[in-house]
Amino acid sequence: MSPLLALLLSVLLCTSLAAAFEVFAFLLEAEASVWAALPWHRLATICLAGWLDPALVAAAHEAGVRVVFIANYPKEELLNASHRAAWVGEQVAYARRHGLDGVNFDFEEPVAVGGAESRAYTRLVKEAVATFHRQLPGSQVSVDVAWAPGAIDGRGYQYARLGRLADRLFVMGYDEQSQMWGEGPCQARANSPIRQTFQGVREYLRLGVDPGKLILGVPWYGYRYPCEHLEDGVCSIKEVPFRGCNCTDAAGKEFPYSQVLDMLAMSEGGRGWDGASATPTFTYGEDSQEFQVWYDDPQSLAIKYQVAKDLGLAGAGFWTANFLNYSDPAMVDSMWSIIPK
């Protein structure tokens, strides 16, 4: 065999063995007209956020898509071993009863780094993974984590251990302004700035988390901030404290991508682009109030997806698949078509 032919065969083999880029989509309660319009062939996992539709589960399974559900655990019971065991049993029973394929942990409570509650949360995840895998072979246990493992918002979890235990870590690369540290007045900022997002991802990798377990979560929504003062494009916002920080994104409000586009149509200046964060933004006025909106769109999301793929992550996901107008084919195609395969 010639060296050139050997090289070509090697490339073809590597390409065929390369894992597909997974898509993990959260889904709020939706009518069948919405979920039936999802491009099922692009999905690996649907995570139902607080609801259930047997018809959706059947459609997903027919398309070869896993269906999991969000579960949360009461912080005050973390140190209660018997409560943990009973709770895990209830989650497995729920999944089996409804033909679901796993569970997603969305625990976001503050716990002290190295404290008893942090260790107990790790034990809870360990117990859940073992029980789900034993009783529902092939099931998936995923854990939602902050955009970085540095005790964001007081979440001092054992991230390296969680990464070893869970089948997937869903890195929530959004709501990154839940605490806006820095001097000066509070200002509207990007929800998912590119450098900060991937700084966090790289910190997970430095902890030894397998990139093939990481799902990069991105926002299919934006924040609208009422400006207390607007000058030279800087929108000063009201102080709204959260967990010890005076400046937070709680001064704004989340809006689905489809509604953000409606607001954009009202902007005289149109869509702008912040190069530092690789994020679109615009300002507009309504009822004598000036607003500044920071959001993600196909341009900003395509950058994030590609970096995630280049880093060898398992895939990407979003909050949430509902946030499009599925009667608008152009909008739907623009957001789904950019996700790598």
C-alpha positions, 0 to 999 in steps of 0.5 A: 500500500502506498503511503498516500493511500495509507494516509487517505485510509487513515483520515477516512477511518478517523472521520468515520470513528469521530463522535457526532456532535450531540445536541441536548435541548431543554424543552419547557411545556409546549403544544404538539405543534411546537415539539412536532416541528423540532428537527428530530434528526439533529437531536440526541437528548430532549430534557423535559423541564417540569412537564411530561407528554407521552406522545412526545416521548413516543415520537422522540424514541421513534426518532432515536432521541433520548428523553430525560427530565429535570429533577431538583433536590432540597438543600435542607435534606442534603445531609439526610442519607435516608432521604437521599436514597428514597429520593433517588428511588423515586426518580428511577421509578418515575423514569421507568413509569413514563419510559424516560431515559434518565435524569438531569440534576439542576441543583444550583443552591449555594454550598461552601467549598469543601463543606459537608453539603458539598460532599453530600451533593457529590454522594447524591449524584454518585448514588443516582448514577449507580442506581439509574445505571443498574436499574435502567441500563443505558440511561443517562445522568447529567448534571448542570454546572455553572459556566466555570467551576470557581464557586460561581454564585456560591456553588462550591461543588466538587466539580472534578468528582462530579465530572467523573461520576456523571454521564454528562456535565451541562455547562450553563454558558449563560446567565454569566452576569448573575454577579457583576463584579467590578468597580463603578456603576452597574452596567448592562452586559453580555449574557454569554461573553465568548472569552468568559464562557470558554475560560470556564470550559477550559477550567473544567478541562484543567480539572481533568473533566473528560471533554467528551462528557461536556455539553456547552449550554448556550442561551436561545434568549436575551436580557433586556435592561431598563437603562437608568442612564444611557450615554455613549452606548453604556446602559447604567442599570439599577442595583439588584443584589444577589448572593453578596453582589450588588450588580446582577442581571436581575436588573433585567429580564429574560426574553426568548429569541423570537421576542428579542427579534420583535424588539430589534424591529423597534430599534432605530439604531438596529443591531450592533455587535460587541467585538469583545464579547462576540455578542449582538446588542441594541437599544430601543425606546418604549413608553419613555423608557430606554432599554438595552438588549444583549442576546445571542443569535446565529452569528454569536452562537455559530462561534461558540458551537465551533469552539466547542467542537474544536475543543472536542466537547461532546456537544452543545445544548440550549435553554430552550428549544421553545424560544423560537417561532416554529411557524417562521421557517427562516428563523428556525433554519437560521438557528438550527442549521448552524449547529455542527454535526 
